[in-house]
Structures are given as C-alpha cells and as structure tokens.
Amino acid sequence: VTAPPTPDPPTGTAAAPTAESLLRQVSAFGLPGQPDRFCDEPPEEAVWSSLVGRCRGQRVPGLLLAAIDAGALPVTDEQRDQAQETHLGSMGSVLRLERRLLEVADVLEGAGLAMVTLKGSALAHLAYPDPSWRFFGDVDVLVRSDELAAALETLAAAFTALRQVPEVRAGYDRRFAKSITLRTADGLELDVHRNLVFGTFGFAIDLDELFATARTFEAGGRQVAALGPEAMLLHACYHAGLGDSTPRMNSVRDVAQLLLTGEHDPQRVLAMAERWGSLAVLQRGITLCRELLGIEVAGPLADATAAYRPSARETRAIDSYVGANRSHSAKMLASLPFIDGLGAKAAFVGASLLPSKGFLQQRRGLRAWLRKGWRSLRRRWQR
Amino acid sequence: MATDAPGDPERPAEGAANAARAVTWHRAPGAVWRRSSDRTLVLCPGHDEPLVLSGAGQAIWELLDEPIGEDDLLATLSDATDADPDQVAADVRAFLTRLADEGAAAHEGDGS
C-alpha cells in the first residue's frame, strides 16, 4: 500500500489550528505523504493545553514529541518541556510493562507453553521507526487454546495474579473466550488471549496459523515472539475496527503505520483475510485511517477492499461491536451465523446464557444478569 | 535517578585512566529502554524507576547497542571531544561502572 501525495496538503498555515486538527496531524505524523509542518506559530495556550490532554487520552504522546522535535509543530520552550515530561512519564510506564512482558515470556516458555506478544511492545518494536512513538497500557499475550488453563495457572502463581472475572462456565474459556485479564499484585494488567476477537469473526481465525507465522523482536536482550506481518495488520484492523465505536487514535495509527510501512505481502494479507472472512474488517480499518487520520491509502489492499461489499451477516457483526446498540448480547447473537454446526451453536448459546454460579455472584446475581441481557436483546429487536 | 554526563564526581574512576584493558561492554540482559528526545530512559532489572541518561551518557548508551571494546569506546568518545583524553577515559570508566552497578550494562574481560 502506498500513500499518494495529497493534492491539497492540509498544512494548517491558513487558519489558526484547533486542538482537534492538530491531534489528527500529530496522530498521522511521520507517515508517508504527510506534511512536514502543521502550522507556523506555536499553538495558543488553550489549544495547546487541550492538545496535550487529547494526546495523552488518545495515547500518542510519543508522536507529539516526535512532531515537535522534527519541527512539524512549532512550540514554545515551555510547551516542549511539557510534551517531554508527558512523554517521559508515559515511557516509564511502558518500560515497566515491557519488562513484565519479558518476565511473562520467561515464565511461559520455562513452563513449555507457547506464547505470542500482541499489540504493545510488538507493535512498538516491529511497526514504528522508533519504539518510543508507541504508548501502551497493558501486556497482551496470545496462548494456544489447549494451553490456556495451564498458562493462566502458571502466570497466576508466578505473579500472584488474580483473574478479574470468573470463567462464564466450565470449558467456556478454551472454546469461546477472547481473553482473560489477570491483575498482578503490583497492579499491572495482563491480558491472556486465546483469540484476536470475541465471537463473530473470531470463529474463522486459524489460531494455529497465528503461531505458525509468528516472528520475533528484540527487547531487553532477548527475542520475543510476535505475530507475523500479515496477521499483525489484520489484528490491528480487528482492534481498531471492532474495539470501540470511535477507536483511539493510536489504534488507527497502528493500522495506518502497518498499511503504509509494514513488511506484509499484500497478496498474503488478502488471502489470509479471505480465509478468515475478515475482508470487511480490513475494509473498515482502511476507512478509519481515511476518516480519523485524514490520510489516503492506495494499492492492492485498498483496491480489493474498495470493491468489497460486506454481507448482511458481516454488517450485523460489525454493528454488534461498534453500532449504537452494541453489547455483549448483540455480539453473541451476531456470532451464531459464524459458528459451524448446530451442536457448536448450542454450546455457545448455552454457555453464554447459563453462566456458572461463581460468575453470576460476581455479576450481582442471576436476575441482574438476565435483566441486562433481556434489555439488550429488546433494544436490538426494537430497531 | 538522573545521570546527565559520564564521570560521577562522587565515584572516581578505578585504576589508571590510560591503562589498556581488554574489556568488552554491552547493555545488560533484561534492561529495557526508550529514547525521549534528548534523554534516554533505561529500566534496569530490580529497579522500579528508570535511569535517565542525557548528553554524553545518552551517547554512550547508543554506542552500547552492540558489544564494544572499552578501548574502541574511549577512542570514539575522545575523537568527539576536545577534552583531555585521560580525563575522558576516567569519566567514561566511572560512568560505565555506575551503569554496571545499576544493572544497565555489563562487561566481559579483565575489568580490574
């Protein structure tokens, strides 16, 4: 995928920039085809203050500092110091998480359990020109479904970690869960994934392929496993496209960064997306780059997805994640057409509708659980 | 903790500054780091707060990207400054010793 030159680059030199416009430019900073300079003067204090807060909230403090250092965003000395302080604080947190990742890798590999790093450190080291551009707030690792229970037990023991939500029902995690969150004694969050996305599109992902195509990156003097280039791009699309109705800028930037500078083979991405039934998600990822970052993308992936028309089941699936009536129940219903076989559908519905006692106790009882699910279903039916 | 420049006045360099020593320095296993403009943060094993390097300290950290002989390191840094080579050597050795004490760097060979 290449980024053609923008015919009328949004230099922002004509009118005083807003925090919103600067956030968009900061979030796209350093991508091919982007302007070298956002504006001619340092932002007014109110705009600057808002921009720093937004960059923190959208997890792009590294891009803000990089844009300042490159001269794309002129600032006062005080503003620069503030940007660097924000960045130093965020990188302190990132380093603690990265060290935890290395410890997790040591523990899992020491127990003979396979793992692949998702997002965070893997993207920082493999996708970005400088890992300090990419902030992250937790540790995500992928393990094999049949080793999930062993991995959770091993990690809980090694880090005195507690599971945040009990298993919905015995056997649910191994078959249907996307991830399980552990909180360690020192307050760090550790997300142990068995899949890249819950329900719907997740059923079509070849989980063995994620391990078979894995590569490594270097951190702290050791090699750590990460997704292969094609799977990493598709995962970024799942995360940005199905995570929140309006995704964080750093999630969309991940998609753009990988699309424009990633090591993937476009034809392999398309083949993988077809096998995984995720062309609609790839299409949404490219659309988000255009709409939220204001960048243009071209090339085989953009061409293939531009011509793609999502099916009704794909549209319903995406809507269940990011539409106005998104909910867990909506995702569950939207998942049914993606599950092969009546037995598997029944198992999924049964496990989701009839949770275990321990799970219900944490979710304030059966009545509250059913009431919440009923309200959610009624909202969908009434649309 | 912040380390702005090689040569900690409270930690004088050990041994003769110009003694030739077959020592190879490298970043310590487990030390993770990020660049933040004119500073570098290094989180060392066993520490909760990162070491903050700047100036020549940041330059030395960059040179430790690959294992490097102490003599080569000193020669590279001496070439980059007009300062007295003996003083540079003493300051750099003191700084490397501090990095090793903090768990950020390690060396192989005769460091005595």
Chai-1 contact restraints between the chains, C-beta under 6 A:
chainA,res_idxA,chainB,res_idxB,connection_type,confidence,min_distance_angstrom,max_distance_angstrom,comment,restraint_id
A,L65,B,S37,contact,1.0,0.0,6.0,A-B,restraint_1
A,D69,B,S37,contact,1.0,0.0,6.0,A-B,restraint_2
A,Q84,B,S37,contact,1.0,0.0,6.0,A-B,restraint_3
A,H87,B,S36,contact,1.0,0.0,6.0,A-B,restraint_4
A,L88,B,S36,contact,1.0,0.0,6.0,A-B,restraint_5
A,M91,B,R34,contact,1.0,0.0,6.0,A-B,restraint_6
A,M91,B,S36,contact,1.0,0.0,6.0,A-B,restraint_7
A,M91,B,L41,contact,1.0,0.0,6.0,A-B,restraint_8
A,G92,B,P50,contact,1.0,0.0,6.0,A-B,restraint_9
A,L95,B,V32,contact,1.0,0.0,6.0,A-B,restraint_10
A,L95,B,L43,contact,1.0,0.0,6.0,A-B,restraint_11
A,L95,B,P50,contact,1.0,0.0,6.0,A-B,restraint_12
A,E98,B,V32,contact,1.0,0.0,6.0,A-B,restraint_13
A,R99,B,V32,contact,1.0,0.0,6.0,A-B,restraint_14
A,R99,B,L43,contact,1.0,0.0,6.0,A-B,restraint_15
A,S132,B,R34,contact,1.0,0.0,6.0,A-B,restraint_16
A,S132,B,R35,contact,1.0,0.0,6.0,A-B,restraint_17
A,A219,B,V32,contact,1.0,0.0,6.0,A-B,restraint_18
A,G220,B,G30,contact,1.0,0.0,6.0,A-B,restraint_19
A,G220,B,V32,contact,1.0,0.0,6.0,A-B,restraint_20
A,G221,B,P29,contact,1.0,0.0,6.0,A-B,restraint_21
